[in-house]
Amino acid sequence: MFYYLSLLRAEYFPLNIFKYITFRAGMAAVTTFLICIIVGPWFIRKLKEWNLGEKPVMGQGRGQILGEELKSKQGTPTMGGILIIGSIILSVLFWADLSNPYILLTILTSIWLAVLGFFDDYMKLSGRKKNGLSARTKMIWQVLLAGLVSFYVYSQLHVATTLDVPFMKNLVIDLGAFYMLFVMGVVVGTSNAVNLTDGLDGLAIGCTLIVAITLGFLCYVSGNVNFSEYLFIPYLPGTGELTVFCAAIVGASLGFLWFNAHPADIFMGDVGALALGGTLGIIAVFIKKELLLVILGGVFVWEALSVILQVTSYKLTRKRIFLCSPYHHHLQKINWKESKIVIRFWIAGIILALLTLTTLKIR
């Protein structure tokens, strides 16, 4: 909305500031942070009044979670993702160029997955289904979303079906007709990976913050012809506007972390985890950094991989690789404190982000 004030700069030159992505990105981050900080206490009270508190379920194919940890989290308000995604969408509506197709598709992705996560959370918290929506149902809706977005990107925006390989300047992989299937895998994978990581206070949202900051930088340089040429990365007109969306995620992450830090006053739930993961994935697709996201989101990748390895091993050999999965629960089993696990995962995320940025020059 405020972006369009820059169109009046001929009459009043100071309005020209609303044209700049860096200014609007900074304001988007501040806006989401303030919304979370101001609305957060009221929202937490309402969730308590509506009895939408955490009702942990043992097992679920991940091994037995620590009983004492479960008891300590019992009743903590969840579905905090409504606050996260709501503040992000509102801020983006204020500060982004709403004629940009990448912005509109990212908004669609966030809302779609947030609604899916909302129904999953509501069914669990209302007692209708203790495990929420089935994995198959969630997968169908995630794949449908990714299929629609990838088809539009391929047919209307004519985005290349090639993959930019990290560390390699001239090596590209052309997926051709398989590109849409690959996009589906990215969106579904990132969405569920963040969801699996969301198990300790501040863990998922802190790692999301790190990834969003890095993706915001990558969006900016990918959408800037001078920077992209200097760094030998594909120039993608229009993707620079996604910097505003990433900045909104950063502000919302900081605002939510204010209440989600240990001991958490609120959890994001599936409504936040599914939406944030899928949104980060689709942004990486738009700026052709799908493979780089494996490095950048290495914490999420490892958490998801630990579950896959655990389930596969148990089905094939009836033996478990880890004491519990996802991996953060394994660390709890060997008596790591929750705060230590979270901080060390954040450190790993920061190191991976720095490694991601170095790939721009090691080409």
C-alpha positions in Angstrom: 0.0 0.0 0.0 2.7 2.5 1.0 4.7 1.5 -2.1 2.2 3.4 -4.2 2.9 6.6 -2.5 6.2 6.7 -4.4 4.1 7.2 -7.6 3.4 10.7 -6.2 7.1 11.7 -5.9 6.8 14.1 -8.8 4.5 16.2 -6.7 6.2 15.6 -3.4 9.7 14.3 -3.7 10.2 12.9 -0.1 7.6 10.2 -1.0 10.3 8.7 -3.3 11.6 6.9 -0.3 8.8 4.4 -0.5 10.2 3.2 -3.8 13.3 1.7 -2.2 13.2 -2.0 -1.3 15.7 -1.5 1.6 13.5 1.1 3.3 10.3 -0.9 2.9 12.0 -4.1 4.0 13.2 -2.4 7.2 9.7 -1.0 7.9 8.1 -4.4 7.2 10.3 -6.0 9.8 9.6 -3.3 12.3 5.8 -3.5 11.6 5.6 -7.3 12.1 7.7 -7.0 15.3 5.5 -4.3 16.8 2.3 -6.2 15.9 3.6 -9.3 17.6 4.8 -7.5 20.7 1.6 -5.4 21.1 -1.0 -8.0 20.1 0.9 -11.0 21.6 -0.2 -10.7 25.3 -3.9 -10.3 24.4 -3.7 -13.1 21.9 -2.1 -15.5 24.5 -4.9 -14.6 27.0 -7.5 -15.4 24.4 -6.0 -18.8 23.5 -6.0 -19.6 27.2 -9.7 -18.6 27.5 -10.6 -20.7 24.5 -8.6 -23.6 26.1 -6.4 -24.0 23.0 -3.4 -25.3 25.0 -0.8 -27.9 24.1 -2.0 -31.5 24.5 1.2 -33.5 23.7 0.8 -37.0 22.3 3.3 -39.7 23.0 4.9 -41.7 20.2 3.6 -40.7 16.7 6.4 -42.8 15.2 9.1 -40.6 16.6 9.9 -42.6 19.8 8.8 -41.8 23.3 9.2 -38.2 24.2 10.5 -37.3 27.6 7.5 -37.4 30.0 8.6 -34.6 32.3 9.1 -32.3 29.3 5.6 -33.1 28.1 4.2 -32.3 31.5 5.9 -29.0 31.6 4.4 -27.9 28.3 0.9 -29.2 29.0 -1.6 -26.5 28.6 0.7 -23.9 27.0 -1.3 -21.9 24.4 -0.6 -23.0 20.8 -1.7 -21.9 17.4 0.6 -18.9 17.8 1.2 -19.2 14.1 -1.9 -17.2 13.6 -0.1 -14.3 15.1 3.0 -14.9 13.1 1.4 -15.3 9.7 -1.3 -12.7 10.4 1.4 -10.1 11.2 3.5 -11.0 8.1 0.5 -10.8 5.7 -0.6 -7.5 7.2 2.9 -6.0 7.0 3.4 -7.2 3.4 0.1 -5.6 2.4 1.3 -2.4 3.9 4.9 -2.3 2.4 5.2 -4.6 -0.6 4.4 -3.9 -4.3 1.1 -5.9 -4.6 1.3 -5.9 -8.4 4.4 -8.2 -8.1 3.4 -11.8 -9.0 6.1 -13.2 -6.7 4.6 -11.4 -3.7 1.1 -12.5 -4.5 2.2 -16.2 -5.0 4.1 -16.1 -1.7 1.1 -14.6 0.1 -1.0 -17.4 -1.4 1.5 -20.0 -0.2 1.5 -18.6 3.4 -2.2 -18.4 3.7 -2.9 -21.8 2.1 -0.5 -23.6 4.4 -1.6 -21.6 7.5 -5.2 -22.7 6.9 -4.1 -26.3 6.5 -2.1 -26.1 9.7 -5.0 -24.4 11.5 -7.3 -27.3 10.7 -4.6 -29.7 11.8 -4.1 -27.9 15.1 -7.8 -27.4 15.7 -8.7 -31.0 15.3 -6.0 -32.0 17.8 -6.8 -29.3 20.4 -10.6 -29.8 20.1 -10.2 -33.5 20.7 -11.8 -34.5 17.5 -8.7 -36.2 16.3 -5.8 -36.6 18.7 -3.3 -36.7 15.9 -4.9 -34.0 13.8 -5.2 -34.4 10.0 -3.7 -37.5 8.5 -0.3 -37.3 6.9 -1.9 -38.2 3.6 -4.4 -35.4 3.8 -1.8 -32.8 4.6 0.4 -34.1 1.8 -2.4 -33.9 -0.8 -3.1 -30.2 0.0 0.6 -29.3 0.1 1.2 -31.0 -3.3 -1.8 -29.3 -4.8 -0.6 -25.9 -3.7 2.9 -26.6 -5.0 1.5 -27.9 -8.3 -0.6 -24.8 -8.8 2.2 -22.4 -8.0 4.9 -24.2 -10.0 2.5 -24.4 -13.0 1.8 -20.7 -12.9 5.5 -19.8 -12.5 6.4 -22.1 -15.4 3.6 -21.2 -17.8 3.0 -17.5 -17.0 6.3 -16.1 -15.5 8.4 -18.4 -17.7 10.9 -19.1 -15.0 13.7 -21.3 -16.2 13.5 -25.0 -15.2 17.2 -25.1 -14.4 18.8 -25.5 -11.0 21.7 -23.2 -9.9 24.4 -25.5 -8.4 26.2 -24.1 -5.3 30.0 -23.6 -5.7 29.7 -24.1 -9.5 29.7 -21.0 -11.8 28.8 -22.7 -15.1 27.1 -25.9 -14.0 23.3 -25.9 -14.3 20.8 -28.8 -14.2 17.8 -28.5 -16.5 14.9 -30.5 -15.1 12.6 -29.8 -18.0 9.2 -31.4 -17.5 10.2 -32.6 -14.1 10.6 -29.1 -12.7 7.1 -28.9 -11.3 7.6 -32.2 -9.5 10.8 -30.8 -8.0 9.0 -27.7 -6.8 6.4 -29.9 -5.1 9.2 -31.7 -3.3 10.8 -28.5 -2.1 7.5 -27.0 -0.8 6.4 -30.2 0.9 9.9 -30.9 2.2 10.5 -27.5 3.8 7.0 -27.2 5.2 7.3 -30.6 7.0 10.9 -30.1 8.0 10.1 -26.9 9.9 7.1 -28.6 11.5 9.3 -31.5 12.7 11.9 -29.0 14.1 9.2 -27.2 16.1 9.6 -29.2 19.3 11.6 -27.1 21.7 11.0 -23.5 22.9 12.5 -21.1 20.4 14.1 -23.7 18.2 12.1 -23.6 15.0 11.4 -19.8 15.1 15.1 -19.0 15.8 16.2 -21.1 12.9 13.5 -19.6 10.7 14.8 -16.1 11.6 18.3 -17.1 10.5 17.1 -18.6 7.2 14.8 -15.6 6.5 17.6 -13.0 7.0 19.9 -14.9 4.5 17.1 -15.5 2.0 16.3 -11.8 2.2 19.8 -10.9 1.2 19.7 -13.5 -1.6 16.4 -12.0 -2.9 17.9 -8.6 -3.0 21.0 -9.4 -4.9 19.1 -11.7 -7.3 16.7 -8.9 -8.2 19.5 -6.4 -8.7 21.1 -6.5 -12.1 24.4 -5.0 -10.8 24.8 -7.3 -7.8 23.7 -10.4 -9.7 26.2 -9.7 -12.5 29.0 -9.1 -10.0 28.3 -12.3 -8.1 27.7 -14.4 -11.2 24.2 -15.5 -10.2 21.1 -15.4 -12.3 19.4 -12.0 -12.6 15.7 -12.5 -11.8 13.7 -9.3 -12.4 11.0 -8.7 -9.8 12.4 -11.1 -7.2 14.0 -8.3 -5.3 10.6 -7.4 -3.9 10.6 -10.7 -2.0 13.2 -9.0 0.3 10.2 -7.2 1.9 8.5 -10.5 2.5 11.6 -12.0 4.1 12.0 -8.9 6.2 8.4 -9.3 7.4 9.3 -12.9 8.4 12.3 -11.7 10.3 10.3 -9.1 12.3 7.6 -11.6 13.1 10.2 -14.2 14.1 11.8 -11.8 16.6 8.4 -10.7 17.9 7.2 -14.3 18.4 10.5 -15.3 19.9 9.8 -12.7 22.6 7.1 -15.0 23.9 8.4 -18.3 22.6 11.8 -18.2 24.4 12.2 -20.8 27.1 10.0 -21.2 29.1 7.6 -20.5 26.3 4.3 -18.6 26.8 3.0 -19.8 23.5 3.8 -22.3 20.7 3.4 -21.7 17.0 1.7 -25.0 16.2 1.3 -26.4 12.8 -0.5 -23.3 11.6 2.9 -21.5 11.9 5.4 -24.2 11.2 3.8 -25.5 8.0 3.2 -22.0 6.6 6.7 -20.7 7.5 8.4 -23.8 6.1 6.5 -23.7 2.8 7.0 -20.0 2.4 10.7 -20.2 2.8 10.8 -23.1 0.3 8.8 -21.2 -2.3 10.9 -18.1 -2.0 14.0 -20.2 -2.6 12.3 -21.6 -5.7 11.5 -18.1 -7.0 15.2 -17.0 -6.7 16.6 -20.3 -8.0 18.3 -21.2 -4.7 16.6 -24.5 -4.2 19.8 -26.5 -3.8 21.4 -23.8 -1.7 18.5 -24.1 0.7 19.7 -27.5 1.6 22.8 -25.9 3.1 21.1 -22.8 4.5 18.3 -24.9 6.1 20.6 -27.6 7.2 19.2 -27.7 10.7 15.7 -28.4 9.3 17.1 -30.9 6.8 18.9 -32.8 9.6 15.8 -32.8 11.8 13.7 -34.3 9.0 16.4 -36.7 8.0 16.7 -38.0 11.6 13.0 -38.9 11.5 13.3 -40.6 8.1 16.3 -42.6 9.2 14.6 -43.6 12.5 11.4 -44.8 10.8 13.2 -46.6 8.0 15.6 -48.3 10.3 12.8 -49.5 12.7 10.7 -50.8 9.8 13.5 -52.7 8.2 15.5 -53.9 11.2 13.2 -53.2 14.2 16.1 -51.2 15.6 16.3 -47.5 16.3 19.3 -45.4 15.3 18.5 -42.6 17.8 17.1 -42.8 21.3 14.3 -40.6 20.0 13.5 -38.5 16.9 13.6 -35.8 15.7 17.2 -35.4 16.8 16.6 -32.7 19.4 14.6 -35.2 21.4 17.6 -37.6 21.2 19.7 -34.9 22.7 17.2 -34.5 25.5 17.4 -38.2 26.1 21.1 -38.0 26.7 20.4 -35.2 29.3 21.1 -32.1 27.2 19.2 -29.1 28.7 16.6 -27.6 26.4 18.2 -24.2 26.3 21.6 -25.7 25.4 20.1 -27.7 22.5 18.3 -24.6 21.1 21.3 -22.3 21.4 23.6 -24.8 19.7 21.1 -25.4 16.9 21.0 -21.6 16.4 24.8 -21.5 16.3 24.7 -24.3 13.7 22.2 -22.3 11.7 24.3 -19.2 11.7 27.4 -21.1 10.6 25.3 -22.7 7.7 24.1 -19.2 6.8 27.6 -17.9 6.6 28.6 -20.9 4.5 25.7 -20.2 2.2 26.8 -16.7 1.6 30.4 -17.8 0.9 29.0 -19.9 -2.0 28.3 -16.7 -3.8 32.0 -16.1 -4.2 33.3 -19.7 -4.4 32.0 -20.2 -7.9 
